Amino acid sequence: MSAKDNAAVIQLFDLLESRYAMRVIWALSDGHPQTFRLLQDSVGGVTPNTLNTRIKELRAAHLVDHTGQGYRLTTLGADLARRLSDVQQFAGKWSHQQARVAANATAPQPGA
């Protein structure tokens, strides 16, 4: 990976690491515009001030836009959401594996 590509990944990760940023993208990933209040409910637990800040950051990054019907992902934001769906699939596999490891760790050992 080139230094320029690496810098772009770091910049994107910095944005996505902001509290609730990924939740906003995930909440809008179904393609339906959401009002501020509906988005706040969809994200859950976010204060209006924090949500407003995240929306401003995501709009500045051209991942989220506002239409007359509410907030929605841009084409670029929708592309990111599709790519994040791979993370969802991975998370399911990972969680299942973690549960197996935990179950094995608590199971009585033969001969013990």
N, C-alpha and C positions, 0 to 999 in steps of 0.2 A: 504494500500500500504506500502510495506516495505521501510526502509530508502534507501536501495540499488536501489529499483525500482524508488523511488522518485528522487534520484540523477541522474538516467539515464534519466528521463523525463526532469529534469532541464537542463541537459547537451544537450539533443536534442533541447529543446526550445532555449537555448543560441545560438546554431548553426543556427537554423531557423530564429531567430530574427535578424541575421546579414542582413544588407541591401541587398536586391535583392536575397538572398539565396532561398527563396520560389519561387520567379519568375523563377529562373534558373531551379529548379525542375519542376515547372509547364510547362515551355517551352519545357522541354525534355520528358514530360510525354506521348507524343504521340508515343514514341518508335523509332522515327527517329533520327539518329545521326545528329548533327549540327556542322558546323565549328564555329570557334570563332566569326567570323563576323556575321554569320547567327544567332547565339545565342545572340549576342549583339543586333541585330535588334529585335529578338523575345522578349527579356527582356524589351527593350525600356528604354531610358534615362540613361543607365548605362555607366560610363566611362570605357575605356579599362582596366585601372589600377584596378578599383573596381571589374570588372568582373573577371579579372585574380585572384585577391585575393579570391573571392567567389569560383571560380572553384578549386583553391588549397585547400581551406578548405573542400569543398564537396568531393574532391578526397581523402583527408586525412581521411575523415569520411566514405569512401567506399560507397558513395551514387552516385558519378559520376565517369565515367571512360572515357578515350580517346582511340578511335580506329583509324584505318587508315582513316575512313570516317568522324570522328569528335567526339564530346562529346556525351555521352549517359548516361542514368541512369544504374546503376548496378542492379542486381536482388533486392538487399536491397533497393536501391533508387526507383525502380519501385513499390515495396511493399509500401513504404512510400507515393508515389504519388497516389496509389490506395486508401489508407486510407485518404489522403487529399481530394479526390473526395467527401467523406462524408461531408467535410467542405463546399464544393461548393454547395451541396444540401441544407445544413443548411443555407448557406448565402442567397440562393434564398428565402427560407421561411422567414428568418429574414428580408430581404429587403422588401418583400411584406407586412409584418406586420408593419414595420416602416413607409411605405408609407400610410397604413391605419390609423395609429395613427396620422401622420402628417395631413392627409386629415380631420380627425375628429377634430383636434385642430384648423384648419382654417375655418371649416364650421360654418356658423352662428348658434347660439344657439337659440332654440325655446323660444319665449317670451322675447328675449333680445332686 
